[in-house]
Amino acid sequence: MTHQLIPPFRYALVEEGFYRGAYPTLKNFRFLRRLHLKTMISLTPEPPSKDLCEFCQAENITSRHFYVEKFQDVVPLSTAKVIQILQIIIRPENLPLYLHCLDGTHVTGVVVMCFRKLQSWNLSSGTAECAKFQKEGEITREESQFVESFRGEIDIPPVIPQWLWQGCRTVRHPTFRLRLLPPPPLPTEKSDDSESSTGSSSQKSEGPNTPRPSNTSTKTGSFYERGFGRPRKAL
């Protein structure tokens, strides 16, 4: 008897490596395992359940919980919190990623609409996509107002996924202020001049009866010259 692969309720692909849906339960774990997730973002009033935490730990998935109340008459999200979530989503090292709230509808939908806005989608296109996951077939006025007024400064990592501006960072956006983060500095080697100056200064303090030092520095220099032991380039 083969086990069924059951996706979470309202599961959908947003972009390559970025998935959305409702709260995962035990019957969904086998399906989620096949996604090879690296990150799971939970937008819920309570921390993830013990079963979900154990699943993430067993699959080496980083679990990120954001306290978000259940959606009622107002959007239970702040601009700062949505920006923080988006900055996790757009980092390639966090993908594949699964984003969920309690039912995969309003809270998750608002974040995805803000994500589409960052991608430079127009409001009507983002709204139409989100409405497909709503019971009523349309988003609320509060959701529309939140997304329309959503703006701020967003940190853009040195490398971004292909689905964000075709993988090319930009300094201009019609809505957001973009802060381009610099790449990490590359490790540098000590120059031959600094090595020789260090060696000469140490020799000056030696007395006439001090044994002559071994040729360690020369061997080390030739070791690097042969191309071995060079520091790895930063990823």
PyMOL commands that set and color helices and strands:
alter all, ss='L'
color gray80, all
select helices_A, chain A and resi 26-33+50-58+79-89+92-94+106-118+123-131+141-149+165-167+192-204+216-225
alter helices_A, ss='H'
color red, helices_A
select strands_A, chain A and resi 12-15+18-21+39-44+62-67+97-100+153-156+177-180
alter strands_A, ss='S'
color yellow, strands_A
deselect
rebuild
show_as cartoon
